């Protein structure tokens, strides 16, 4: 009888809401990729030009959108 292999439980991280949670998402998915022997593309860099006034179209909004795109792409790559 062949033993049943149960894949380890992996819960995909949720969408990032700030810089710290984005870095946590990047780290979790990169760690998962390393464990699977896969290489992910480099995550987007955090913005350095925010003025802190809460502008409409803030650079952080663009960064968080890019971080979510990276997360979704990584999850697709890791699910293969």
C-alpha positions, 0 to 999 in steps of 0.5 A: 500500500502506498502512503498518502502524501498530504501537502503541508497547509499553506494559507495565502496571505491577504492583500497588503494594506500598508508597507509593513503588511506588504513586506510580510506578504513578500516574505511569506510568499518568497519563503514558500517559493524557496521551500518549493524550489521556485524563484519569484520575480522581485517584488515592487519597491516601496515608494520613497516620495510620499509627502504624507498629506494623503493625496488622491492618487498617493504613491502608496496606492500605486504601490499597494496595487503593484504589491497585490498584482505581485501577490496574485502572480506569485500565488499563481506561480506557486499553485502550478 
